[in-house]
Amino acid sequence: MWTIRWTVSITKDRILAAALDIVRRSGPQALTARSLCAALGCGAGALFTSFGSIQGIRDAVKAEARRLYQSRVRAGFSLNHTPESLREAHPGLTKGDIRIYMLSHFQFPMSEQAILLGISPSSVTKARQRLKAKLQ
């Protein structure tokens, strides 16, 4: 009897897309080799052949999140919502405040904001609360 095996190529792009999906759904702490292997249906060897380590995958996810952020910013800036106009209207804002404002303005999910800022989602929530108080 013949059996047919289907093989799917595990590319760097596919690994990165799955890793971003895990982080979007469950946060950066959920990105582990085990969760990524389960999402892709592969063994850890496929991951580490492409990225070397789980830290390599995390670094690639951060870089991709930054790239997505920059492309959204370039596509979505209006003259009313530039960092410069925000600084003029509210001179007491820090660079971190402006980052939080821009990420929120462009409707980034909380989990993606946390990745880009390198903080936990609960810290993003607290930073947004502080920013709202500064803007009032």
C-alpha positions in Angstrom: 0.0 0.0 0.0 1.2 3.5 -0.9 1.1 6.4 1.5 1.3 10.0 0.4 3.0 12.4 2.6 2.4 16.1 2.3 5.2 18.3 3.2 5.0 22.0 3.6 8.1 24.1 3.4 8.8 26.0 6.6 10.3 29.3 5.4 11.5 32.2 7.4 8.5 34.2 6.3 6.1 31.5 7.4 7.8 31.2 10.8 7.8 35.0 11.2 4.1 35.2 10.3 3.2 32.5 12.7 5.2 34.2 15.5 3.5 37.5 14.9 0.1 35.8 15.0 1.0 34.2 18.4 2.1 37.6 19.8 -1.0 39.4 18.5 -3.3 36.8 20.0 -1.6 36.0 23.3 1.2 38.6 23.9 5.0 38.4 23.7 5.3 36.0 26.7 3.4 33.4 24.7 6.0 33.2 22.0 7.9 30.0 22.8 9.5 27.4 20.6 6.8 24.9 21.7 3.9 27.3 20.8 5.5 28.2 17.5 6.1 24.5 16.6 2.5 23.7 17.4 1.2 26.6 15.2 3.4 25.5 12.3 3.1 21.7 12.8 6.9 21.2 12.7 9.8 20.4 15.0 12.1 22.8 16.7 14.8 22.0 14.2 13.0 23.9 11.4 12.8 27.0 13.6 16.4 27.0 14.8 17.8 26.2 11.3 16.3 29.5 10.1 16.8 31.7 13.2 19.3 30.0 15.4 17.5 30.5 18.7 14.2 31.6 20.1 15.8 35.0 20.9 16.6 35.3 17.1 12.9 34.7 16.4 11.9 37.3 19.0 14.3 39.8 17.5 12.9 39.2 14.1 9.3 39.7 15.4 10.3 43.0 16.9 12.0 44.1 13.7 8.9 43.1 11.7 6.6 44.9 14.1 8.7 48.1 13.7 8.6 47.7 10.0 4.8 47.4 10.0 4.6 50.4 12.3 6.8 52.6 10.1 4.8 51.6 7.0 1.5 52.5 8.8 3.0 55.8 9.9 4.2 56.7 6.4 0.8 55.8 5.0 -1.3 57.4 7.6 0.2 60.7 8.7 -2.0 63.7 8.3 -0.7 67.2 8.8 -2.7 67.4 12.1 -1.1 64.4 13.7 2.7 64.7 13.3 5.0 64.4 16.3 6.1 68.0 15.7 2.5 69.4 15.8 1.9 67.3 18.9 5.0 68.7 20.6 3.9 72.3 19.7 0.4 71.7 21.2 1.7 69.9 24.3 5.3 70.9 25.0 5.5 68.8 28.2 5.2 65.5 26.4 8.1 63.1 26.4 9.3 61.0 23.4 7.6 58.0 25.1 4.4 59.9 25.4 4.5 60.7 21.7 5.2 57.1 20.8 2.2 55.9 22.8 0.0 58.6 21.2 1.1 57.6 17.7 0.7 53.9 18.2 -2.8 54.5 19.6 -3.7 57.0 16.9 -2.9 54.4 14.2 -4.9 51.9 16.1 -2.2 49.4 16.8 -3.5 46.5 19.0 -2.3 46.6 22.6 -0.1 43.5 22.1 1.7 45.1 19.1 2.2 48.3 21.1 3.8 46.3 23.9 6.2 44.6 21.4 7.3 47.8 19.8 7.8 49.6 23.1 9.4 46.5 24.8 7.0 46.7 27.8 4.1 44.5 29.0 0.5 45.2 27.8 -0.5 46.3 31.3 2.3 48.9 31.2 0.9 50.2 27.8 -2.5 50.6 29.5 -0.9 52.6 32.3 1.1 54.7 29.9 -2.0 55.5 27.9 -3.9 56.5 31.1 -1.0 58.9 32.0 -0.9 60.3 28.5 -4.7 60.9 28.6 -4.3 62.9 31.8 -1.5 65.0 30.3 -3.5 65.8 27.2 -6.5 67.0 29.2 
